[in-house]
Amino acid sequence: MPGDGMRGGFEPPQPPVPEGLDRFPLRKKLTFTIVVFCGLVFVVLAVPLTGITKPWKPVRDLYGLDMSLSKPTLSGTNPSGTFKLKYRLFGFDSDASGGACLIADIADLVPAGDAHKGEIYGGACTTQAQCNKAGTSQIWYGYCVPAGKNQPGRCWYKPADNDGAEKQLCQKSAYYPSSDPAYVHGTPWDVGVDHKVPNTDGFDLQAFYRDHTGGKPAQWRISGLLWGTQPNTLRGYYGDPACVPAGKC
């Protein structure tokens, strides 16, 4: 019957389409939003896989830097290794300046008559200061390396007598001054690239063992440091130890 809404071809009135949706349906807008969101997520997750020095600002606020360190090996006469900077979610806020040095577990190997014996501390340590005795020349700088979770550390030493010798054990951004005054610690390192430690060859490991450990080989590892973007902030890292030459300890 006419007028009952069910017969006679009568169609109920349709609600008006909101302005704008008639030209851009809601489904298309939703699809566009999802694509943009997924794109942003991809950018955030892809940052650690890139070598960019400075990520996009919103992404950079989520990420910081981390440092990975190789085990040392023997390269010619030098112990050597590498370090690499990489982005990590909520990592350290650094400008990518810093560096790394080779250090040795020699506190128990240096004989009593050695000129450096008075500088060395062979006991357990909890602070760097314990490894660097007050009142000595402290030519070999000591590092308090953690022995394990909730365990006291041991003092490892960087056996460099002068700046030239240090370059045979270290690689630092300070060796490469930057023309940009913002980089007070030297030119930042490229991210995602292996950087060789030391800066120069010439450290004669065999001669070092002969003169300072009674000929006994030692465990070595790489100690790394990153400077923070805020003044006087830094973060230290320690790589895994290795006997150099391999298998001789």
Disulfide bonds with the S-S distance in Angstrom:
Cys101-Cys170 2.03
Cys125-Cys144 2.18
Cys131-Cys155 2.10
Cys243-Cys249 2.05
